Amino acid sequence: MPLALASLFLASSCDKDDDNNIPEKTAMLSANSWIAQSITADPAYDWFGDGNPITDIYAIFPPCSKDDFTTFRSNGVIIHDEGTSRCFEQDPQTKQGAWVFKNGETVISVTEGGTTEDWKIVKLDATELIVEYIVTEDGEPYTFTIAYRKK
């Protein structure tokens, strides 16, 4: 299961003339927490391994996963929070990792538990974050797209 999806089951201003301020994209990303509103796979992905591939991954998530949120701190820490309704009481409330921008701030590289994924930024503004990343299984590339909204 891709890191971002596994984790899901899981404001500041910028003055470019002042080196003490956070860079603009970092400020947008870290200004608030993000909650997923859609997750899709292209081509359809066999999520359960039962021979029935699907494209709308978010639709199969239980309600306890749909309140999970992600916070990118300006210091390079990423936190995935289970939200108010945890699916499994024994799971930790939060999981922490690291993130950095790559490729001219067009990619967010996320590392958790020794695994790194590169999320290509499709859109980033004050209220919406859309990322996509590719996972290859058995030689087949799958593009997962996650659309987050400001929490």
Z-matrix of the N, CA and C atoms (Angstrom, degrees):
N
C 1 1.444
C 2 1.525 1 108.17
N 3 1.319 2 118.72 1 131.62
C 4 1.451 3 121.11 2 -179.15
C 5 1.528 4 112.09 3 -58.78
N 6 1.313 5 115.34 4 146.45
C 7 1.463 6 123.24 5 -177.01
C 8 1.519 7 112.42 6 -53.90
N 9 1.311 8 117.68 7 -47.05
C 10 1.463 9 120.33 8 -176.79
C 11 1.520 10 111.10 9 -63.71
N 12 1.315 11 117.43 10 -39.18
C 13 1.452 12 119.92 11 -179.89
C 14 1.512 13 111.10 12 -73.96
N 15 1.322 14 117.19 13 -37.34
C 16 1.459 15 119.99 14 176.92
C 17 1.519 16 109.84 15 -63.45
N 18 1.298 17 116.95 16 -40.28
C 19 1.458 18 120.82 17 179.86
C 20 1.520 19 111.67 18 -67.77
N 21 1.338 20 115.66 19 -27.49
C 22 1.458 21 118.58 20 -179.58
C 23 1.506 22 111.03 21 -70.23
N 24 1.339 23 115.75 22 -36.20
C 25 1.486 24 119.02 23 177.86
C 26 1.502 25 102.78 24 -62.59
N 27 1.198 26 84.99 25 6.41
C 28 1.458 27 116.30 26 169.63
C 29 1.587 28 112.47 27 -106.85
N 30 21.510 29 138.27 28 -147.03
C 31 1.446 30 128.09 29 116.15
C 32 1.482 31 107.71 30 -151.54
N 33 1.220 32 89.04 31 111.02
C 34 1.461 33 89.91 32 173.89
C 35 1.509 34 109.86 33 -127.32
N 36 1.356 35 117.33 34 165.63
C 37 1.459 36 120.80 35 178.26
C 38 1.512 37 108.80 36 -102.70
N 39 1.326 38 115.25 37 169.39
C 40 1.457 39 119.44 38 -177.67
C 41 1.515 40 110.28 39 -133.09
N 42 1.317 41 116.01 40 128.49
C 43 1.445 42 122.97 41 172.30
C 44 1.518 43 105.54 42 -118.03
N 45 1.334 44 116.77 43 107.60
C 46 1.458 45 120.99 44 -173.45
C 47 1.523 46 112.99 45 -62.20
N 48 1.336 47 117.76 46 -17.48
C 49 1.459 48 119.93 47 179.13
C 50 1.521 49 112.44 48 -83.94
N 51 1.314 50 117.98 49 -8.16
C 52 1.459 51 122.02 50 -177.07
C 53 1.522 52 109.28 51 -111.06
N 54 1.332 53 117.10 52 108.62
C 55 1.458 54 121.90 53 -177.62
C 56 1.524 55 112.98 54 -65.01
N 57 1.322 56 119.09 55 -14.63
C 58 1.452 57 122.12 56 179.67
C 59 1.525 58 112.68 57 -80.38
N 60 1.309 59 118.27 58 -13.46
C 61 1.457 60 121.42 59 179.86
C 62 1.520 61 110.92 60 -84.75
N 63 1.316 62 115.44 61 156.16
C 64 1.460 63 122.38 62 177.88
C 65 1.528 64 108.46 63 -73.70
N 66 1.342 65 118.62 64 138.03
C 67 1.466 66 120.40 65 176.57
C 68 1.535 67 111.26 66 -55.90
N 69 1.327 68 116.11 67 152.53
C 70 1.460 69 122.15 68 -171.94
C 71 1.533 70 113.96 69 -55.07
N 72 1.336 71 118.99 70 -50.02
C 73 1.466 72 119.83 71 -178.31
C 74 1.521 73 111.70 72 -66.43
N 75 1.318 74 116.95 73 -38.04
C 76 1.462 75 119.99 74 176.32
C 77 1.522 76 109.53 75 -63.23
N 78 1.318 77 117.16 76 -41.16
C 79 1.461 78 121.12 77 179.28
C 80 1.523 79 110.92 78 -61.90
N 81 1.338 80 117.95 79 -43.79
C 82 1.466 81 120.78 80 178.69
C 83 1.525 82 111.20 81 -64.11
N 84 1.318 83 116.07 82 -43.77
C 85 1.459 84 120.90 83 -177.11
C 86 1.523 85 111.68 84 -67.58
N 87 1.330 86 116.80 85 -37.91
C 88 1.468 87 120.71 86 -174.27
C 89 1.528 88 113.71 87 -97.05
N 90 1.314 89 118.40 88 1.38
C 91 1.461 90 121.53 89 -177.27
C 92 1.527 91 113.06 90 -69.22
N 93 1.323 92 117.15 91 -24.20
C 94 1.459 93 121.12 92 -178.32
C 95 1.521 94 109.18 93 -155.67
N 96 1.314 95 115.97 94 175.34
C 97 1.459 96 120.57 95 173.96
C 98 1.522 97 108.27 96 -89.32
N 99 1.336 98 115.92 97 162.45
C 100 1.455 99 122.73 98 -175.16
C 101 1.525 100 109.94 99 -124.43
N 102 1.340 101 115.75 100 137.30
C 103 1.461 102 121.50 101 178.92
C 104 1.527 103 108.34 102 -123.18
N 105 1.327 104 116.59 103 132.07
C 106 1.463 105 120.80 104 -177.11
C 107 1.523 106 110.33 105 -66.53
N 108 1.328 107 114.93 106 139.45
C 109 1.460 108 120.18 107 175.30
C 110 1.514 109 111.65 108 -119.04
N 111 1.335 110 117.15 109 -16.25
C 112 1.465 111 120.37 110 173.19
C 113 1.526 112 109.15 111 -160.05
N 114 1.323 113 114.10 112 149.15
C 115 1.467 114 122.04 113 175.65
C 116 1.515 115 106.35 114 -142.32
N 117 1.333 116 115.36 115 122.79
C 118 1.462 117 119.37 116 -179.56
C 119 1.524 118 110.50 117 -127.76
N 120 1.323 119 114.62 118 159.85
C 121 1.462 120 121.49 119 177.01
C 122 1.519 121 108.96 120 -126.28
N 123 1.337 122 115.80 121 140.04
C 124 1.457 123 121.76 122 177.71
C 125 1.525 124 108.47 123 -139.54
N 126 1.337 125 118.59 124 114.90
C 127 1.464 126 127.28 125 -0.16
C 128 1.525 127 110.57 126 -72.40
N 129 1.325 128 115.24 127 178.58
C 130 1.464 129 120.54 128 179.36
C 131 1.527 130 109.76 129 -53.78
N 132 1.324 131 116.10 130 142.37
C 133 1.462 132 123.69 131 -173.77
C 134 1.530 133 110.00 132 -115.68
N 135 1.319 134 116.38 133 136.41
C 136 1.464 135 122.04 134 179.39
C 137 1.531 136 108.70 135 -83.78
N 138 1.318 137 116.47 136 78.22
C 139 1.457 138 124.05 137 -173.49
C 140 1.522 139 112.74 138 -57.65
N 141 1.329 140 116.49 139 -42.82
C 142 1.459 141 120.62 140 -176.33
C 143 1.533 142 113.08 141 -93.50
N 144 1.344 143 117.62 142 -3.85
C 145 1.452 144 120.96 143 -179.28
C 146 1.520 145 112.84 144 67.81
N 147 1.330 146 116.29 145 27.28
C 148 1.465 147 120.57 146 -177.34
C 149 1.526 148 113.09 147 -107.60
N 150 1.348 149 116.31 148 12.41
C 151 1.456 150 119.61 149 179.41
C 152 1.515 151 114.75 150 83.99
N 153 1.349 152 117.21 151 8.43
C 154 1.460 153 121.44 152 -179.40
C 155 1.526 154 110.06 153 -119.31
N 156 1.330 155 117.20 154 84.41
C 157 1.466 156 119.46 155 -179.89
C 158 1.527 157 111.82 156 -68.93
N 159 1.343 158 114.90 157 147.94
C 160 1.459 159 121.32 158 -179.71
C 161 1.525 160 109.59 159 -134.01
N 162 1.314 161 116.09 160 158.03
C 163 1.460 162 120.70 161 177.12
C 164 1.523 163 111.69 162 -103.40
N 165 1.341 164 117.86 163 -33.03
C 166 1.470 165 121.37 164 -178.58
C 167 1.523 166 109.09 165 -92.40
N 168 1.320 167 115.85 166 86.90
C 169 1.459 168 121.97 167 -177.95
C 170 1.533 169 110.78 168 -68.11
N 171 1.313 170 117.50 169 -38.44
C 172 1.464 171 121.92 170 -177.78
C 173 1.529 172 111.26 171 -59.28
N 174 1.328 173 117.48 172 -34.29
C 175 1.465 174 121.90 173 -176.98
C 176 1.528 175 112.48 174 -61.81
N 177 1.331 176 117.54 175 -25.98
C 178 1.471 177 119.66 176 -177.63
C 179 1.523 178 112.60 177 -91.82
N 180 1.321 179 117.87 178 -5.61
C 181 1.460 180 120.49 179 179.15
C 182 1.527 181 109.64 180 -71.33
N 183 1.337 182 117.07 181 139.76
C 184 1.462 183 119.56 182 176.30
C 185 1.532 184 110.19 183 -73.14
N 186 1.342 185 117.19 184 158.22
C 187 1.472 186 120.27 185 -179.72
C 188 1.534 187 113.30 186 -54.08
N 189 1.327 188 118.04 187 -33.05
C 190 1.463 189 120.05 188 -178.56
C 191 1.524 190 112.29 189 -66.76
N 192 1.324 191 118.15 190 -17.90
C 193 1.461 192 121.54 191 176.78
C 194 1.526 193 112.42 192 -91.51
N 195 1.304 194 116.37 193 -20.35
C 196 1.462 195 120.00 194 -174.19
C 197 1.529 196 113.60 195 -79.47
N 198 1.347 197 117.55 196 -5.02
C 199 1.463 198 119.10 197 174.52
C 200 1.530 199 111.64 198 -104.48
N 201 1.331 200 117.23 199 3.73
C 202 1.461 201 121.72 200 176.47
C 203 1.528 202 108.90 201 -65.42
N 204 1.324 203 116.23 202 149.68
C 205 1.456 204 118.59 203 178.57
C 206 1.523 205 110.80 204 -143.59
N 207 1.320 206 114.44 205 160.23
C 208 1.462 207 122.79 206 -176.87
C 209 1.519 208 108.94 207 -121.76
N 210 1.342 209 115.06 208 136.85
C 211 1.457 210 121.20 209 178.11
C 212 1.526 211 108.85 210 -123.29
N 213 1.326 212 115.96 211 127.05
C 214 1.457 213 122.46 212 174.74
C 215 1.522 214 106.98 213 -101.92
N 216 1.297 215 117.70 214 113.40
C 217 1.464 216 120.38 215 177.48
C 218 1.523 217 109.26 216 -85.80
N 219 1.313 218 116.41 217 149.37
C 220 1.463 219 120.97 218 -176.78
C 221 1.525 220 112.60 219 -65.37
N 222 1.334 221 118.02 220 -15.27
C 223 1.466 222 121.45 221 179.29
C 224 1.528 223 113.24 222 -88.93
N 225 1.355 224 117.86 223 8.95
C 226 1.459 225 121.41 224 177.14
C 227 1.519 226 115.11 225 91.84
N 228 1.323 227 117.93 226 8.94
C 229 1.464 228 122.15 227 176.71
C 230 1.523 229 108.82 228 -95.87
N 231 1.338 230 116.90 229 135.46
C 232 1.461 231 122.37 230 173.60
C 233 1.521 232 107.33 231 -114.93
N 234 1.326 233 115.84 232 136.35
C 235 1.456 234 121.45 233 -179.74
C 236 1.523 235 108.66 234 -126.20
N 237 1.325 236 115.27 235 126.91
C 238 1.462 237 121.38 236 173.40
C 239 1.523 238 106.53 237 -103.29
N 240 1.328 239 116.62 238 124.79
C 241 1.463 240 122.27 239 -176.90
C 242 1.523 241 109.49 240 -114.37
N 243 1.318 242 116.73 241 137.61
C 244 1.462 243 123.07 242 -178.55
C 245 1.528 244 112.92 243 -70.55
N 246 1.308 245 118.51 244 -8.60
C 247 1.459 246 120.24 245 -178.32
C 248 1.519 247 111.27 246 74.35
N 249 1.328 248 116.30 247 -166.34
C 250 1.460 249 120.21 248 -175.46
C 251 1.520 250 113.55 249 -78.83
N 252 1.329 251 118.51 250 -23.19
C 253 1.469 252 120.80 251 -178.78
C 254 1.521 253 109.67 252 -117.79
N 255 1.321 254 115.48 253 93.98
C 256 1.462 255 120.40 254 179.01
C 257 1.521 256 109.81 255 -75.78
N 258 1.323 257 115.90 256 141.45
C 259 1.461 258 120.61 257 179.61
C 260 1.525 259 111.43 258 -73.75
N 261 1.326 260 116.68 259 -38.88
C 262 1.454 261 121.70 260 -178.27
C 263 1.516 262 108.26 261 -130.92
N 264 1.314 263 116.84 262 117.29
C 265 1.460 264 122.36 263 -175.49
C 266 1.526 265 112.38 264 -56.69
N 267 1.350 266 117.31 265 -31.66
C 268 1.464 267 120.11 266 -177.85
C 269 1.536 268 112.66 267 -75.17
N 270 1.325 269 118.26 268 -14.50
C 271 1.467 270 120.45 269 177.58
C 272 1.527 271 110.08 270 -72.30
N 273 1.324 272 116.66 271 146.61
C 274 1.471 273 118.37 272 177.29
C 275 1.530 274 110.74 273 -66.74
N 276 1.312 275 116.25 274 150.97
C 277 1.464 276 120.83 275 178.50
C 278 1.529 277 110.90 276 -63.75
N 279 1.342 278 115.80 277 -37.65
C 280 1.462 279 119.58 278 -179.76
C 281 1.524 280 111.12 279 -132.35
N 282 1.319 281 114.53 280 153.28
C 283 1.462 282 122.78 281 171.49
C 284 1.518 283 106.39 282 -127.31
N 285 1.315 284 115.92 283 142.15
C 286 1.458 285 120.65 284 -174.49
C 287 1.516 286 110.52 285 -121.85
N 288 1.313 287 115.19 286 147.58
C 289 1.451 288 122.36 287 175.66
C 290 1.525 289 109.12 288 -150.23
N 291 1.321 290 114.97 289 -157.92
C 292 1.461 291 120.94 290 -179.27
C 293 1.527 292 109.84 291 -130.45
N 294 1.327 293 116.01 292 152.87
C 295 1.451 294 120.86 293 175.76
C 296 1.524 295 109.63 294 -141.27
N 297 1.325 296 115.64 295 151.46
C 298 1.463 297 123.17 296 173.35
C 299 1.525 298 107.93 297 -146.75
N 300 1.327 299 115.24 298 153.27
C 301 1.457 300 120.01 299 170.99
C 302 1.519 301 109.15 300 -80.67
N 303 1.328 302 116.46 301 147.08
C 304 1.461 303 123.01 302 174.18
C 305 1.525 304 108.86 303 -135.17
N 306 1.315 305 115.34 304 167.79
C 307 1.467 306 122.55 305 174.18
C 308 1.531 307 112.62 306 50.92
N 309 1.329 308 115.59 307 54.17
C 310 1.463 309 119.52 308 177.10
C 311 1.524 310 112.72 309 64.88
N 312 1.318 311 116.99 310 36.79
C 313 1.456 312 124.36 311 179.46
C 314 1.523 313 113.05 312 62.56
N 315 1.336 314 116.94 313 31.28
C 316 1.464 315 121.27 314 175.54
C 317 1.526 316 111.61 315 -103.13
N 318 1.329 317 116.15 316 -7.34
C 319 1.465 318 122.21 317 -178.28
C 320 1.523 319 108.44 318 -134.30
N 321 1.345 320 115.96 319 137.29
C 322 1.460 321 121.75 320 171.57
C 323 1.523 322 106.27 321 -104.86
N 324 1.321 323 116.89 322 117.39
C 325 1.451 324 121.88 323 178.37
C 326 1.528 325 107.70 324 -96.01
N 327 1.346 326 116.12 325 118.39
C 328 1.461 327 122.80 326 -174.96
C 329 1.524 328 109.29 327 -113.41
N 330 1.335 329 116.48 328 127.69
C 331 1.465 330 122.09 329 178.37
C 332 1.516 331 109.04 330 -120.71
N 333 1.335 332 114.44 331 126.34
C 334 1.460 333 121.57 332 176.61
C 335 1.514 334 108.79 333 -145.69
N 336 1.313 335 116.00 334 134.24
C 337 1.456 336 120.45 335 176.68
C 338 1.518 337 113.90 336 55.69
N 339 1.331 338 117.18 337 33.70
C 340 1.449 339 121.28 338 178.54
C 341 1.521 340 115.04 339 82.06
N 342 1.327 341 117.71 340 0.78
C 343 1.462 342 122.51 341 179.26
C 344 1.521 343 109.35 342 -111.62
N 345 1.327 344 116.64 343 135.95
C 346 1.463 345 121.59 344 179.18
C 347 1.524 346 109.77 345 -118.53
N 348 1.327 347 115.81 346 135.55
C 349 1.464 348 122.84 347 173.81
C 350 1.521 349 107.91 348 -124.78
N 351 1.314 350 115.62 349 143.93
C 352 1.457 351 121.62 350 174.73
C 353 1.518 352 108.54 351 -105.14
N 354 1.335 353 115.95 352 118.66
C 355 1.456 354 122.70 353 -179.69
C 356 1.523 355 108.97 354 -102.54
N 357 1.311 356 117.01 355 112.63
C 358 1.463 357 121.56 356 176.44
C 359 1.530 358 108.48 357 -72.49
N 360 1.325 359 115.88 358 128.72
C 361 1.464 360 120.29 359 179.35
C 362 1.524 361 108.99 360 -80.50
N 363 1.317 362 115.49 361 117.91
C 364 1.457 363 121.92 362 175.33
C 365 1.522 364 109.09 363 -88.88
N 366 1.354 365 115.41 364 -39.72
C 367 1.464 366 120.88 365 178.90
C 368 1.524 367 108.57 366 -152.57
N 369 1.304 368 116.34 367 138.20
C 370 1.461 369 122.72 368 173.77
C 371 1.516 370 107.69 369 -146.19
N 372 1.335 371 115.00 370 116.04
C 373 1.460 372 120.29 371 172.01
C 374 1.522 373 107.81 372 -142.84
N 375 1.296 374 118.31 373 -167.70
C 376 1.465 375 122.00 374 -173.76
C 377 1.526 376 113.50 375 -66.21
N 378 1.334 377 118.32 376 -21.19
C 379 1.462 378 120.14 377 -175.23
C 380 1.528 379 114.55 378 -124.03
N 381 1.324 380 118.03 379 -9.09
C 382 1.468 381 120.01 380 -174.99
C 383 1.527 382 111.39 381 -142.87
N 384 1.328 383 114.05 382 139.37
C 385 1.457 384 122.33 383 174.77
C 386 1.521 385 107.12 384 -131.25
N 387 1.314 386 116.36 385 122.93
C 388 1.468 387 121.19 386 176.03
C 389 1.516 388 107.40 387 -123.06
N 390 1.330 389 115.76 388 125.77
C 391 1.460 390 121.52 389 179.44
C 392 1.513 391 109.51 390 -128.36
N 393 1.322 392 114.70 391 155.14
C 394 1.461 393 119.46 392 173.04
C 395 1.518 394 108.75 393 -138.45
N 396 1.310 395 114.57 394 150.32
C 397 1.457 396 120.21 395 177.61
C 398 1.514 397 108.39 396 -149.93
N 399 1.308 398 114.61 397 156.62
C 400 1.468 399 121.26 398 -175.43
C 401 1.515 400 109.57 399 -109.51
N 402 1.313 401 114.57 400 133.18
C 403 1.461 402 122.63 401 174.00
C 404 1.517 403 106.40 402 -120.81
N 405 1.337 404 116.42 403 131.15
C 406 1.461 405 120.24 404 178.23
C 407 1.522 406 108.97 405 -108.12
N 408 1.324 407 115.77 406 123.86
C 409 1.464 408 122.03 407 176.84
C 410 1.514 409 108.46 408 -127.31
N 411 1.325 410 116.02 409 128.94
C 412 1.470 411 122.29 410 -179.16
C 413 1.528 412 111.38 411 50.63
N 414 1.343 413 116.01 412 39.95
C 415 1.451 414 121.81 413 177.75
C 416 1.515 415 115.07 414 79.18
N 417 1.318 416 118.16 415 -1.43
C 418 1.469 417 123.00 416 -178.48
C 419 1.527 418 109.79 417 -102.04
N 420 1.341 419 117.42 418 120.69
C 421 1.467 420 119.28 419 176.95
C 422 1.536 421 111.06 420 -82.62
N 423 1.324 422 115.44 421 133.83
C 424 1.468 423 122.54 422 176.24
C 425 1.517 424 107.86 423 -120.19
N 426 1.319 425 116.02 424 129.93
C 427 1.450 426 120.66 425 176.33
C 428 1.520 427 108.52 426 -100.33
N 429 1.330 428 115.17 427 118.48
C 430 1.459 429 121.57 428 176.23
C 431 1.518 430 108.29 429 -100.34
N 432 1.314 431 116.43 430 132.34
C 433 1.457 432 122.62 431 178.28
C 434 1.522 433 108.52 432 -119.67
N 435 1.327 434 116.07 433 125.60
C 436 1.461 435 121.28 434 177.98
C 437 1.520 436 108.44 435 -117.64
N 438 1.317 437 115.99 436 125.86
C 439 1.460 438 121.98 437 174.99
C 440 1.519 439 107.80 438 -105.82
N 441 1.337 440 115.35 439 119.92
C 442 1.457 441 121.99 440 178.34
C 443 1.524 442 108.75 441 -106.26
N 444 1.317 443 115.53 442 151.84
C 445 1.464 444 121.16 443 170.41
C 446 1.524 445 107.78 444 -119.44
N 447 1.308 446 114.65 445 157.23
C 448 1.461 447 120.30 446 177.04
C 449 1.523 448 108.39 447 -61.45
N 450 1.347 449 116.34 448 133.72
C 451 1.473 450 120.66 449 178.94
C 452 1.505 451 110.04 450 -79.67
